[in-house]
Amino acid sequence: MQLTLTGHHIDITPALRDFVENKLGRLERHFDNVTDIHCILTVEKLLHKAEATAHLAGGTIHADATSEDMYAAIDGLVDKLDRQIKKFKEKLTDHHAREATKTKLRSTS
């Protein structure tokens, strides 16, 4: 997974970069086909915003989160991406084949 981190009106410190890399590395536990993620961290007055676009094998997912703390915004962003990736992965599985085998087993019994 390739990670691109961009900061708007904020300096990306090594600690912040490590935090983002560790959190976004969690996404690979659920879905191995994450090719690259572009993450943008923005500060607008008192609000900290984190947004990311993840390119997957077969689609693209976008999420953003806003908070008064940058680390909280990153946590919210990763939670949203995590839920979207789980949903995307569920759509890839063929549920119809499983239903067909259940129906076939019921009719034989």
N, C-alpha and C positions, 0 to 999 in steps of 0.2 A: 504494500500500500504506500503510495506516494502522498505526502502531506505538504501542502503549500499554505503558509501562514502569513497573513497580511495584516498590518495595523494601520488604522486611520486615526490620526490624532493621538496615538499611543505608541510608545516604544516597546518592542517585543523583547523582554528580558529573557535570559536563559531559563530562569525559574518558570516563567509563564509558558515558554515554549515546551519545556519538559512536562508541565501540567497538562497542556493541550494534547501532546503526543501520548501520554499515558491514558488520558480519558478516551481519546478517539481510538486508541488501540483496543479498547473494550469491544468496539463494533465488530472486529474480526472474529470474536468468539462465536457470534451468531451467524455470520455470513462471510465465507472466505473470498468471495468474488468482488470485494471492494477494490477497485483499481486505483482511484485517487480521490483525495478530499481537498477542497479549497476552502479554507477557513478565514473569515474576516472578522477582526476584533475592532470595534469602534467605540469611541467615547464622545458623547454629545451632552454637553453641560454636566448634569449629575447622573445621567443614565449610561450604563455600560451595555453594549450590545454585542452579541456573538452570533454570527451566522455562518452556515457551512453548506456547501453543495458537494454531495457524494456521488461519484460516478460508479455505477455498479454494472456488472455484466447483465445487460438487458434493461437498463433504466437509469434514471437520475433522480436523486432525492435531495430536497432542499428544506432546511429548517433554520429558525432563528429564535433567539431568546434575549430578553432584556431584563436587567436587574440593576440594583444600586452598587453591586459588587461584581467585578469582572469574573472572579472565580465562581460565583453563584450563577452568572450568566452562562459560563462554559458548562457547568453541571446541568443546567436546564437544557442547553442545546444538545448535549450528549444523550440525555434522557429522551428527548424528542426524536433524535435520529435513531436511537435504539429501537423505539417503538415502531417507527416507520420501516426500519429494515426487517424487523420480525414480521410485520404485515406483508411486506414485499415478498419475503421468503415463503410465507404461507400461500400466497397467490401462485407461486411457482409450482407448488406440489399439486399433483393431479388428484383431486378428491373424488372425481367421478369413477375412477378405476376402483377405488376402495369401496364405493357404494355398490358397484356392479358385482363385486365378489361377495358382498354381504347378501345381496338379493339372490344370487345364485346359490349360496349356502342355505338360505331359508327355503327356497323352492325345492331343494333336494331332500330336506329333512322330512 
